[in-house]
Amino acid sequence: MKRSRRLFLPGVIIVAAYFAMAGGDHSVLDARRAEDELAATRAETRRVHRQIDSLRARIAGLREDDEMLERYARERYGFIRDGEYLYRISEPEPVVQEEVRDTPSILRWLRNRDDM
């Protein structure tokens, strides 16, 4: 009887610890997942803010610097000045070779004829 009382309290503590860690809606595991999700969201927010800052700087540059605006228009839209020529150089498309799936029927006929 004494032995079962000695094991009862540690058993209750172990069960309570298990439910605190893994059970219920507000477990330690759920809290850890929420912290990881929050960290990922904050990292994404920082990345988006850097992108916004970069775009704002680019907009300011295009509004204030005529040379930058001209370079952007030339590169992006192919704008040229009077008397200039625009040359576009593109990568050649890869040549696709067709596979010969089967021997043409005339060749099969000739081969069979030679075997006779």
Backbone as XML, in Angstrom:
<?xml version="1.0"?>
<chain id="A" units="angstrom">
  <residue number="1" name="MET">
    <atom name="N" x="0.820" y="-1.189" z="0.000"/>
    <atom name="CA" x="0.000" y="0.000" z="0.000"/>
    <atom name="C" x="0.864" y="1.253" z="0.000"/>
  </residue>
  <residue number="2" name="LYS">
    <atom name="N" x="1.928" y="1.214" z="0.818"/>
    <atom name="CA" x="2.814" y="2.362" z="0.890"/>
    <atom name="C" x="3.516" y="2.600" z="-0.453"/>
  </residue>
  <residue number="3" name="ARG">
    <atom name="N" x="3.863" y="1.484" z="-1.084"/>
    <atom name="CA" x="4.568" y="1.589" z="-2.361"/>
    <atom name="C" x="3.677" y="2.247" z="-3.415"/>
  </residue>
  <residue number="4" name="SER">
    <atom name="N" x="2.417" y="1.896" z="-3.469"/>
    <atom name="CA" x="1.513" y="2.488" z="-4.449"/>
    <atom name="C" x="1.297" y="3.972" z="-4.178"/>
  </residue>
  <residue number="5" name="ARG">
    <atom name="N" x="1.320" y="4.387" z="-2.920"/>
    <atom name="CA" x="1.222" y="5.823" z="-2.608"/>
    <atom name="C" x="2.472" y="6.553" z="-3.061"/>
  </residue>
  <residue number="6" name="ARG">
    <atom name="N" x="3.613" y="5.917" z="-2.894"/>
    <atom name="CA" x="4.869" y="6.532" z="-3.330"/>
    <atom name="C" x="4.896" y="6.705" z="-4.854"/>
  </residue>
  <residue number="7" name="LEU">
    <atom name="N" x="4.320" y="5.811" z="-5.592"/>
    <atom name="CA" x="4.311" y="5.889" z="-7.055"/>
    <atom name="C" x="3.173" y="6.760" z="-7.585"/>
  </residue>
  <residue number="8" name="PHE">
    <atom name="N" x="2.157" y="6.979" z="-6.774"/>
    <atom name="CA" x="1.001" y="7.752" z="-7.225"/>
    <atom name="C" x="1.365" y="9.212" z="-7.497"/>
  </residue>
  <residue number="9" name="LEU">
    <atom name="N" x="2.046" y="9.864" z="-6.574"/>
    <atom name="CA" x="2.383" y="11.281" z="-6.729"/>
    <atom name="C" x="3.298" y="11.525" z="-7.937"/>
  </residue>
  <residue number="10" name="PRO">
    <atom name="N" x="4.399" y="10.770" z="-8.111"/>
    <atom name="CA" x="5.204" y="10.969" z="-9.326"/>
    <atom name="C" x="4.414" y="10.687" z="-10.604"/>
  </residue>
  <residue number="11" name="GLY">
    <atom name="N" x="3.514" y="9.710" z="-10.562"/>
    <atom name="CA" x="2.685" y="9.417" z="-11.735"/>
    <atom name="C" x="1.780" y="10.578" z="-12.083"/>
  </residue>
  <residue number="12" name="VAL">
    <atom name="N" x="1.172" y="11.186" z="-11.070"/>
    <atom name="CA" x="0.313" y="12.349" z="-11.298"/>
    <atom name="C" x="1.132" y="13.505" z="-11.864"/>
  </residue>
  <residue number="13" name="ILE">
    <atom name="N" x="2.327" y="13.699" z="-11.343"/>
    <atom name="CA" x="3.194" y="14.786" z="-11.828"/>
    <atom name="C" x="3.580" y="14.548" z="-13.285"/>
  </residue>
  <residue number="14" name="ILE">
    <atom name="N" x="3.901" y="13.316" z="-13.622"/>
    <atom name="CA" x="4.287" y="12.995" z="-15.005"/>
    <atom name="C" x="3.106" y="13.215" z="-15.956"/>
  </residue>
  <residue number="15" name="VAL">
    <atom name="N" x="1.924" y="12.780" z="-15.561"/>
    <atom name="CA" x="0.736" y="12.966" z="-16.403"/>
    <atom name="C" x="0.424" y="14.452" z="-16.560"/>
  </residue>
  <residue number="16" name="ALA">
    <atom name="N" x="0.522" y="15.213" z="-15.471"/>
    <atom name="CA" x="0.260" y="16.655" z="-15.541"/>
    <atom name="C" x="1.288" y="17.350" z="-16.432"/>
  </residue>
  <residue number="17" name="ALA">
    <atom name="N" x="2.543" y="16.941" z="-16.327"/>
    <atom name="CA" x="3.588" y="17.531" z="-17.172"/>
    <atom name="C" x="3.337" y="17.212" z="-18.639"/>
  </residue>
  <residue number="18" name="TYR">
    <atom name="N" x="2.900" y="15.983" z="-18.923"/>
    <atom name="CA" x="2.605" y="15.607" z="-20.302"/>
    <atom name="C" x="1.491" y="16.485" z="-20.877"/>
  </residue>
  <residue number="19" name="PHE">
    <atom name="N" x="0.415" y="16.660" z="-20.124"/>
    <atom name="CA" x="-0.689" y="17.485" z="-20.617"/>
    <atom name="C" x="-0.287" y="18.952" z="-20.740"/>
  </residue>
  <residue number="20" name="ALA">
    <atom name="N" x="0.608" y="19.409" z="-19.891"/>
    <atom name="CA" x="1.085" y="20.788" z="-20.013"/>
    <atom name="C" x="1.919" y="20.957" z="-21.276"/>
  </residue>
  <residue number="21" name="MET">
    <atom name="N" x="2.681" y="19.922" z="-21.631"/>
    <atom name="CA" x="3.551" y="20.000" z="-22.804"/>
    <atom name="C" x="2.786" y="19.783" z="-24.111"/>
  </residue>
  <residue number="22" name="ALA">
    <atom name="N" x="1.936" y="18.779" z="-24.146"/>
    <atom name="CA" x="1.349" y="18.376" z="-25.424"/>
    <atom name="C" x="-0.165" y="18.448" z="-25.473"/>
  </residue>
  <residue number="23" name="GLY">
    <atom name="N" x="-0.828" y="18.644" z="-24.382"/>
    <atom name="CA" x="-2.280" y="18.568" z="-24.388"/>
    <atom name="C" x="-2.936" y="19.933" z="-24.403"/>
  </residue>
  <residue number="24" name="GLY">
    <atom name="N" x="-4.173" y="19.949" z="-24.808"/>
    <atom name="CA" x="-4.965" y="21.167" z="-24.755"/>
    <atom name="C" x="-4.695" y="22.128" z="-25.893"/>
  </residue>
  <residue number="25" name="ASP">
    <atom name="N" x="-5.398" y="23.256" z="-25.847"/>
    <atom name="CA" x="-5.274" y="24.267" z="-26.899"/>
    <atom name="C" x="-4.068" y="25.173" z="-26.701"/>
  </residue>
  <residue number="26" name="HIS">
    <atom name="N" x="-3.571" y="25.260" z="-25.495"/>
    <atom name="CA" x="-2.473" y="26.182" z="-25.201"/>
    <atom name="C" x="-1.279" y="25.427" z="-24.643"/>
  </residue>
  <residue number="27" name="SER">
    <atom name="N" x="-0.836" y="24.413" z="-25.355"/>
    <atom name="CA" x="0.284" y="23.604" z="-24.887"/>
    <atom name="C" x="1.602" y="24.307" z="-25.189"/>
  </residue>
  <residue number="28" name="VAL">
    <atom name="N" x="2.655" y="23.789" z="-24.622"/>
    <atom name="CA" x="3.992" y="24.328" z="-24.864"/>
    <atom name="C" x="4.368" y="24.143" z="-26.335"/>
  </residue>
  <residue number="29" name="LEU">
    <atom name="N" x="3.965" y="23.018" z="-26.917"/>
    <atom name="CA" x="4.265" y="22.779" z="-28.334"/>
    <atom name="C" x="3.549" y="23.786" z="-29.232"/>
  </residue>
  <residue number="30" name="ASP">
    <atom name="N" x="2.300" y="24.102" z="-28.906"/>
    <atom name="CA" x="1.566" y="25.113" z="-29.675"/>
    <atom name="C" x="2.221" y="26.478" z="-29.535"/>
  </residue>
  <residue number="31" name="ALA">
    <atom name="N" x="2.683" y="26.790" z="-28.335"/>
    <atom name="CA" x="3.356" y="28.073" z="-28.118"/>
    <atom name="C" x="4.644" y="28.137" z="-28.930"/>
  </residue>
  <residue number="32" name="ARG">
    <atom name="N" x="5.376" y="27.037" z="-29.002"/>
    <atom name="CA" x="6.627" y="26.996" z="-29.780"/>
    <atom name="C" x="6.336" y="27.174" z="-31.272"/>
  </residue>
  <residue number="33" name="ARG">
    <atom name="N" x="5.293" y="26.512" z="-31.748"/>
    <atom name="CA" x="4.921" y="26.671" z="-33.162"/>
    <atom name="C" x="4.524" y="28.115" z="-33.463"/>
  </residue>
  <residue number="34" name="ALA">
    <atom name="N" x="3.794" y="28.722" z="-32.543"/>
    <atom name="CA" x="3.377" y="30.117" z="-32.727"/>
    <atom name="C" x="4.587" y="31.046" z="-32.738"/>
  </residue>
  <residue number="35" name="GLU">
    <atom name="N" x="5.576" y="30.779" z="-31.888"/>
    <atom name="CA" x="6.797" y="31.594" z="-31.879"/>
    <atom name="C" x="7.552" y="31.453" z="-33.196"/>
  </residue>
  <residue number="36" name="ASP">
    <atom name="N" x="7.646" y="30.234" z="-33.714"/>
    <atom name="CA" x="8.318" y="30.012" z="-34.997"/>
    <atom name="C" x="7.590" y="30.728" z="-36.129"/>
  </residue>
  <residue number="37" name="GLU">
    <atom name="N" x="6.275" y="30.657" z="-36.111"/>
    <atom name="CA" x="5.481" y="31.334" z="-37.142"/>
    <atom name="C" x="5.643" y="32.846" z="-37.047"/>
  </residue>
  <residue number="38" name="LEU">
    <atom name="N" x="5.678" y="33.363" z="-35.824"/>
    <atom name="CA" x="5.875" y="34.796" z="-35.612"/>
    <atom name="C" x="7.244" y="35.237" z="-36.125"/>
  </residue>
  <residue number="39" name="ALA">
    <atom name="N" x="8.276" y="34.442" z="-35.858"/>
    <atom name="CA" x="9.623" y="34.773" z="-36.336"/>
    <atom name="C" x="9.668" y="34.780" z="-37.865"/>
  </residue>
  <residue number="40" name="ALA">
    <atom name="N" x="9.021" y="33.810" z="-38.497"/>
    <atom name="CA" x="8.989" y="33.759" z="-39.963"/>
    <atom name="C" x="8.231" y="34.953" z="-40.528"/>
  </residue>
  <residue number="41" name="THR">
    <atom name="N" x="7.140" y="35.328" z="-39.891"/>
    <atom name="CA" x="6.358" y="36.478" z="-40.345"/>
    <atom name="C" x="7.155" y="37.766" z="-40.199"/>
  </residue>
  <residue number="42" name="ARG">
    <atom name="N" x="7.883" y="37.899" z="-39.103"/>
    <atom name="CA" x="8.716" y="39.095" z="-38.912"/>
    <atom name="C" x="9.830" y="39.164" z="-39.948"/>
  </residue>
  <residue number="43" name="ALA">
    <atom name="N" x="10.439" y="38.035" z="-40.269"/>
    <atom name="CA" x="11.485" y="38.012" z="-41.295"/>
    <atom name="C" x="10.913" y="38.412" z="-42.654"/>
  </residue>
  <residue number="44" name="GLU">
    <atom name="N" x="9.742" y="37.910" z="-42.982"/>
    <atom name="CA" x="9.089" y="38.271" z="-44.249"/>
    <atom name="C" x="8.738" y="39.754" z="-44.266"/>
  </residue>
  <residue number="45" name="THR">
    <atom name="N" x="8.291" y="40.281" z="-43.132"/>
    <atom name="CA" x="7.962" y="41.705" z="-43.032"/>
    <atom name="C" x="9.202" y="42.559" z="-43.262"/>
  </residue>
  <residue number="46" name="ARG">
    <atom name="N" x="10.334" y="42.161" z="-42.672"/>
    <atom name="CA" x="11.587" y="42.907" z="-42.888"/>
    <atom name="C" x="11.997" y="42.881" z="-44.356"/>
  </residue>
  <residue number="47" name="ARG">
    <atom name="N" x="11.834" y="41.713" z="-45.005"/>
    <atom name="CA" x="12.187" y="41.598" z="-46.421"/>
    <atom name="C" x="11.309" y="42.515" z="-47.270"/>
  </residue>
  <residue number="48" name="VAL">
    <atom name="N" x="10.020" y="42.542" z="-46.986"/>
    <atom name="CA" x="9.094" y="43.386" z="-47.746"/>
    <atom name="C" x="9.400" y="44.864" z="-47.508"/>
  </residue>
  <residue number="49" name="HIS">
    <atom name="N" x="9.739" y="45.237" z="-46.273"/>
    <atom name="CA" x="10.080" y="46.635" z="-45.991"/>
    <atom name="C" x="11.350" y="47.055" z="-46.741"/>
  </residue>
  <residue number="50" name="ARG">
    <atom name="N" x="12.335" y="46.160" z="-46.822"/>
    <atom name="CA" x="13.545" y="46.473" z="-47.603"/>
    <atom name="C" x="13.199" y="46.668" z="-49.076"/>
  </residue>
  <residue number="51" name="GLN">
    <atom name="N" x="12.309" y="45.823" z="-49.590"/>
    <atom name="CA" x="11.893" y="45.950" z="-50.985"/>
    <atom name="C" x="11.151" y="47.264" z="-51.205"/>
  </residue>
  <residue number="52" name="ILE">
    <atom name="N" x="10.289" y="47.641" z="-50.284"/>
    <atom name="CA" x="9.557" y="48.907" z="-50.394"/>
    <atom name="C" x="10.525" y="50.078" z="-50.373"/>
  </residue>
  <residue number="53" name="ASP">
    <atom name="N" x="11.507" y="50.048" z="-49.469"/>
    <atom name="CA" x="12.496" y="51.126" z="-49.402"/>
    <atom name="C" x="13.280" y="51.231" z="-50.704"/>
  </residue>
  <residue number="54" name="SER">
    <atom name="N" x="13.638" y="50.085" z="-51.267"/>
    <atom name="CA" x="14.369" y="50.080" z="-52.534"/>
    <atom name="C" x="13.521" y="50.676" z="-53.655"/>
  </residue>
  <residue number="55" name="LEU">
    <atom name="N" x="12.258" y="50.312" z="-53.705"/>
    <atom name="CA" x="11.372" y="50.848" z="-54.743"/>
    <atom name="C" x="11.137" y="52.345" z="-54.565"/>
  </residue>
  <residue number="56" name="ARG">
    <atom name="N" x="11.014" y="52.794" z="-53.317"/>
    <atom name="CA" x="10.850" y="54.229" z="-53.073"/>
    <atom name="C" x="12.088" y="55.004" z="-53.514"/>
  </residue>
  <residue number="57" name="ALA">
    <atom name="N" x="13.266" y="54.455" z="-53.241"/>
    <atom name="CA" x="14.499" y="55.114" z="-53.679"/>
    <atom name="C" x="14.566" y="55.163" z="-55.205"/>
  </residue>
  <residue number="58" name="ARG">
    <atom name="N" x="14.133" y="54.100" z="-55.849"/>
    <atom name="CA" x="14.141" y="54.074" z="-57.313"/>
    <atom name="C" x="13.164" y="55.100" z="-57.875"/>
  </residue>
  <residue number="59" name="ILE">
    <atom name="N" x="11.983" y="55.200" z="-57.273"/>
    <atom name="CA" x="10.991" y="56.191" z="-57.716"/>
    <atom name="C" x="11.545" y="57.596" z="-57.555"/>
  </residue>
  <residue number="60" name="ALA">
    <atom name="N" x="12.165" y="57.861" z="-56.403"/>
    <atom name="CA" x="12.739" y="59.192" z="-56.171"/>
    <atom name="C" x="13.828" y="59.483" z="-57.190"/>
  </residue>
  <residue number="61" name="GLY">
    <atom name="N" x="14.647" y="58.487" z="-57.490"/>
    <atom name="CA" x="15.697" y="58.676" z="-58.485"/>
    <atom name="C" x="15.139" y="58.957" z="-59.864"/>
  </residue>
  <residue number="62" name="LEU">
    <atom name="N" x="14.091" y="58.255" z="-60.243"/>
    <atom name="CA" x="13.483" y="58.477" z="-61.556"/>
    <atom name="C" x="12.821" y="59.847" z="-61.640"/>
  </residue>
  <residue number="63" name="ARG">
    <atom name="N" x="12.286" y="60.331" z="-60.531"/>
    <atom name="CA" x="11.649" y="61.649" z="-60.536"/>
    <atom name="C" x="12.677" y="62.776" z="-60.571"/>
  </residue>
  <residue number="64" name="GLU">
    <atom name="N" x="13.813" y="62.581" z="-59.944"/>
    <atom name="CA" x="14.777" y="63.669" z="-59.775"/>
    <atom name="C" x="15.935" y="63.636" z="-60.763"/>
  </residue>
  <residue number="65" name="ASP">
    <atom name="N" x="16.275" y="62.471" z="-61.285"/>
    <atom name="CA" x="17.463" y="62.338" z="-62.126"/>
    <atom name="C" x="17.034" y="61.990" z="-63.548"/>
  </residue>
  <residue number="66" name="ASP">
    <atom name="N" x="17.185" y="62.959" z="-64.461"/>
    <atom name="CA" x="16.759" y="62.744" z="-65.846"/>
    <atom name="C" x="17.580" y="61.659" z="-66.534"/>
  </residue>
  <residue number="67" name="GLU">
    <atom name="N" x="18.874" y="61.570" z="-66.216"/>
    <atom name="CA" x="19.711" y="60.542" z="-66.837"/>
    <atom name="C" x="19.266" y="59.140" z="-66.413"/>
  </residue>
  <residue number="68" name="MET">
    <atom name="N" x="18.900" y="59.004" z="-65.155"/>
    <atom name="CA" x="18.414" y="57.713" z="-64.672"/>
    <atom name="C" x="17.097" y="57.349" z="-65.349"/>
  </residue>
  <residue number="69" name="LEU">
    <atom name="N" x="16.222" y="58.330" z="-65.517"/>
    <atom name="CA" x="14.951" y="58.104" z="-66.192"/>
    <atom name="C" x="15.180" y="57.696" z="-67.647"/>
  </residue>
  <residue number="70" name="GLU">
    <atom name="N" x="16.116" y="58.376" z="-68.310"/>
    <atom name="CA" x="16.416" y="58.041" z="-69.701"/>
    <atom name="C" x="16.984" y="56.628" z="-69.816"/>
  </residue>
  <residue number="71" name="ARG">
    <atom name="N" x="17.910" y="56.275" z="-68.927"/>
    <atom name="CA" x="18.509" y="54.942" z="-68.955"/>
    <atom name="C" x="17.439" y="53.866" z="-68.735"/>
  </residue>
  <residue number="72" name="TYR">
    <atom name="N" x="16.528" y="54.128" z="-67.799"/>
    <atom name="CA" x="15.448" y="53.175" z="-67.527"/>
    <atom name="C" x="14.547" y="53.020" z="-68.753"/>
  </residue>
  <residue number="73" name="ALA">
    <atom name="N" x="14.183" y="54.129" z="-69.378"/>
    <atom name="CA" x="13.315" y="54.078" z="-70.560"/>
    <atom name="C" x="14.004" y="53.352" z="-71.711"/>
  </residue>
  <residue number="74" name="ARG">
    <atom name="N" x="15.295" y="53.554" z="-71.861"/>
    <atom name="CA" x="16.027" y="52.882" z="-72.935"/>
    <atom name="C" x="16.104" y="51.375" z="-72.688"/>
  </residue>
  <residue number="75" name="GLU">
    <atom name="N" x="16.461" y="51.001" z="-71.450"/>
    <atom name="CA" x="16.635" y="49.583" z="-71.147"/>
    <atom name="C" x="15.307" y="48.836" z="-71.099"/>
  </residue>
  <residue number="76" name="ARG">
    <atom name="N" x="14.321" y="49.447" z="-70.499"/>
    <atom name="CA" x="13.055" y="48.745" z="-70.273"/>
    <atom name="C" x="12.160" y="48.749" z="-71.511"/>
  </residue>
  <residue number="77" name="TYR">
    <atom name="N" x="12.085" y="49.891" z="-72.184"/>
    <atom name="CA" x="11.120" y="50.035" z="-73.277"/>
    <atom name="C" x="11.754" y="50.219" z="-74.653"/>
  </residue>
  <residue number="78" name="GLY">
    <atom name="N" x="13.079" y="50.227" z="-74.711"/>
    <atom name="CA" x="13.742" y="50.344" z="-76.002"/>
    <atom name="C" x="13.642" y="51.722" z="-76.627"/>
  </residue>
  <residue number="79" name="PHE">
    <atom name="N" x="13.496" y="52.766" z="-75.812"/>
    <atom name="CA" x="13.424" y="54.126" z="-76.349"/>
    <atom name="C" x="14.770" y="54.502" z="-76.964"/>
  </residue>
  <residue number="80" name="ILE">
    <atom name="N" x="14.693" y="55.258" z="-78.069"/>
    <atom name="CA" x="15.907" y="55.733" z="-78.729"/>
    <atom name="C" x="15.728" y="57.205" z="-79.071"/>
  </residue>
  <residue number="81" name="ARG">
    <atom name="N" x="16.846" y="57.859" z="-79.287"/>
    <atom name="CA" x="16.812" y="59.259" z="-79.718"/>
    <atom name="C" x="16.765" y="59.302" z="-81.238"/>
  </residue>
  <residue number="82" name="ASP">
    <atom name="N" x="16.431" y="60.481" z="-81.772"/>
    <atom name="CA" x="16.424" y="60.647" z="-83.224"/>
    <atom name="C" x="17.823" y="60.375" z="-83.760"/>
  </residue>
  <residue number="83" name="GLY">
    <atom name="N" x="17.888" y="59.605" z="-84.828"/>
    <atom name="CA" x="19.162" y="59.301" z="-85.457"/>
    <atom name="C" x="19.855" y="58.079" z="-84.867"/>
  </residue>
  <residue number="84" name="GLU">
    <atom name="N" x="19.324" y="57.490" z="-83.829"/>
    <atom name="CA" x="19.932" y="56.299" z="-83.231"/>
    <atom name="C" x="19.248" y="55.047" z="-83.780"/>
  </residue>
  <residue number="85" name="TYR">
    <atom name="N" x="19.963" y="53.950" z="-83.725"/>
    <atom name="CA" x="19.419" y="52.662" z="-84.139"/>
    <atom name="C" x="19.415" y="51.733" z="-82.930"/>
  </residue>
  <residue number="86" name="LEU">
    <atom name="N" x="18.394" y="50.944" z="-82.849"/>
    <atom name="CA" x="18.272" y="50.003" z="-81.740"/>
    <atom name="C" x="18.569" y="48.601" z="-82.253"/>
  </residue>
  <residue number="87" name="TYR">
    <atom name="N" x="19.509" y="47.954" z="-81.612"/>
    <atom name="CA" x="19.851" y="46.573" z="-81.937"/>
    <atom name="C" x="19.474" y="45.702" z="-80.741"/>
  </residue>
  <residue number="88" name="ARG">
    <atom name="N" x="18.676" y="44.715" z="-80.993"/>
    <atom name="CA" x="18.315" y="43.766" z="-79.929"/>
    <atom name="C" x="19.009" y="42.437" z="-80.218"/>
  </residue>
  <residue number="89" name="ILE">
    <atom name="N" x="19.725" y="41.982" z="-79.240"/>
    <atom name="CA" x="20.428" y="40.713" z="-79.370"/>
    <atom name="C" x="19.766" y="39.737" z="-78.409"/>
  </residue>
  <residue number="90" name="SER">
    <atom name="N" x="19.300" y="38.645" z="-78.960"/>
    <atom name="CA" x="18.627" y="37.660" z="-78.111"/>
    <atom name="C" x="19.350" y="36.324" z="-78.211"/>
  </residue>
  <residue number="91" name="GLU">
    <atom name="N" x="19.116" y="35.504" z="-77.222"/>
    <atom name="CA" x="19.703" y="34.173" z="-77.202"/>
    <atom name="C" x="19.015" y="33.320" z="-78.265"/>
  </residue>
  <residue number="92" name="PRO">
    <atom name="N" x="19.791" y="32.530" z="-78.996"/>
    <atom name="CA" x="19.147" y="31.659" z="-79.983"/>
    <atom name="C" x="18.340" y="30.575" z="-79.276"/>
  </residue>
  <residue number="93" name="GLU">
    <atom name="N" x="17.256" y="30.207" z="-79.924"/>
    <atom name="CA" x="16.425" y="29.149" z="-79.356"/>
    <atom name="C" x="17.117" y="27.809" z="-79.562"/>
  </residue>
  <residue number="94" name="PRO">
    <atom name="N" x="17.031" y="26.931" z="-78.587"/>
    <atom name="CA" x="17.691" y="25.630" z="-78.735"/>
    <atom name="C" x="17.056" y="24.818" z="-79.858"/>
  </residue>
  <residue number="95" name="VAL">
    <atom name="N" x="17.894" y="24.113" z="-80.579"/>
    <atom name="CA" x="17.430" y="23.283" z="-81.683"/>
    <atom name="C" x="16.997" y="21.941" z="-81.110"/>
  </residue>
  <residue number="96" name="VAL">
    <atom name="N" x="15.792" y="21.572" z="-81.420"/>
    <atom name="CA" x="15.261" y="20.301" z="-80.936"/>
    <atom name="C" x="15.353" y="19.298" z="-82.069"/>
  </residue>
  <residue number="97" name="GLN">
    <atom name="N" x="16.050" y="18.221" z="-81.796"/>
    <atom name="CA" x="16.177" y="17.187" z="-82.813"/>
    <atom name="C" x="15.109" y="16.134" z="-82.573"/>
  </residue>
  <residue number="98" name="GLU">
    <atom name="N" x="14.459" y="15.768" z="-83.650"/>
    <atom name="CA" x="13.427" y="14.746" z="-83.537"/>
    <atom name="C" x="14.077" y="13.373" z="-83.476"/>
  </residue>
  <residue number="99" name="GLU">
    <atom name="N" x="13.511" y="12.529" z="-82.662"/>
    <atom name="CA" x="14.002" y="11.165" z="-82.568"/>
    <atom name="C" x="13.365" y="10.327" z="-83.667"/>
  </residue>
  <residue number="100" name="VAL">
    <atom name="N" x="14.143" y="9.415" z="-84.198"/>
    <atom name="CA" x="13.604" y="8.475" z="-85.165"/>
    <atom name="C" x="13.000" y="7.343" z="-84.357"/>
  </residue>
  <residue number="101" name="ARG">
    <atom name="N" x="11.690" y="7.256" z="-84.410"/>
    <atom name="CA" x="11.002" y="6.281" z="-83.563"/>
    <atom name="C" x="11.009" y="4.884" z="-84.174"/>
  </residue>
  <residue number="102" name="ASP">
    <atom name="N" x="10.879" y="4.851" z="-85.470"/>
    <atom name="CA" x="10.785" y="3.549" z="-86.111"/>
    <atom name="C" x="11.406" y="3.657" z="-87.498"/>
  </residue>
  <residue number="103" name="THR">
    <atom name="N" x="11.851" y="2.570" z="-87.991"/>
    <atom name="CA" x="12.421" y="2.553" z="-89.328"/>
    <atom name="C" x="11.288" y="2.719" z="-90.335"/>
  </residue>
  <residue number="104" name="PRO">
    <atom name="N" x="11.478" y="3.610" z="-91.308"/>
    <atom name="CA" x="10.428" y="3.778" z="-92.320"/>
    <atom name="C" x="10.123" y="2.447" z="-93.007"/>
  </residue>
  <residue number="105" name="SER">
    <atom name="N" x="8.892" y="2.308" z="-93.437"/>
    <atom name="CA" x="8.442" y="1.027" z="-93.995"/>
    <atom name="C" x="9.214" y="0.632" z="-95.250"/>
  </residue>
  <residue number="106" name="ILE">
    <atom name="N" x="9.631" y="1.587" z="-96.058"/>
    <atom name="CA" x="10.368" y="1.240" z="-97.281"/>
    <atom name="C" x="11.714" y="0.607" z="-96.939"/>
  </residue>
  <residue number="107" name="LEU">
    <atom name="N" x="12.358" y="1.108" z="-95.865"/>
    <atom name="CA" x="13.641" y="0.524" z="-95.467"/>
    <atom name="C" x="13.448" y="-0.887" z="-94.918"/>
  </residue>
  <residue number="108" name="ARG">
    <atom name="N" x="12.379" y="-1.104" z="-94.180"/>
    <atom name="CA" x="12.099" y="-2.457" z="-93.683"/>
    <atom name="C" x="11.867" y="-3.406" z="-94.863"/>
  </residue>
  <residue number="109" name="TRP">
    <atom name="N" x="11.157" y="-2.940" z="-95.856"/>
    <atom name="CA" x="10.878" y="-3.767" z="-97.028"/>
    <atom name="C" x="12.174" y="-4.129" z="-97.751"/>
  </residue>
  <residue number="110" name="LEU">
    <atom name="N" x="13.071" y="-3.111" z="-97.885"/>
    <atom name="CA" x="14.340" y="-3.376" z="-98.562"/>
    <atom name="C" x="15.195" y="-4.354" z="-97.764"/>
  </residue>
  <residue number="111" name="ARG">
    <atom name="N" x="15.223" y="-4.211" z="-96.459"/>
    <atom name="CA" x="16.014" y="-5.127" z="-95.625"/>
    <atom name="C" x="15.463" y="-6.549" z="-95.728"/>
  </residue>
  <residue number="112" name="ASN">
    <atom name="N" x="14.158" y="-6.672" z="-95.672"/>
    <atom name="CA" x="13.551" y="-8.005" z="-95.767"/>
    <atom name="C" x="13.783" y="-8.616" z="-97.144"/>
  </residue>
  <residue number="113" name="ARG">
    <atom name="N" x="13.816" y="-7.820" z="-98.160"/>
    <atom name="CA" x="14.041" y="-8.290" z="-99.524"/>
    <atom name="C" x="15.455" y="-8.818" z="-99.674"/>
  </residue>
  <residue number="114" name="ASP">
    <atom name="N" x="16.437" y="-8.107" z="-99.016"/>
    <atom name="CA" x="17.830" y="-8.543" z="-99.089"/>
    <atom name="C" x="18.037" y="-9.857" z="-98.344"/>
  </residue>
  <residue number="115" name="ASP">
    <atom name="N" x="17.231" y="-10.114" z="-97.332"/>
    <atom name="CA" x="17.376" y="-11.339" z="-96.545"/>
    <atom name="C" x="16.894" y="-12.562" z="-97.308"/>
  </residue>
  <residue number="116" name="MET">
    <atom name="N" x="16.116" y="-12.370" z="-98.338"/>
    <atom name="CA" x="15.550" y="-13.502" z="-99.068"/>
    <atom name="C" x="16.560" y="-14.205" z="-99.872"/>
  </residue>
</chain>
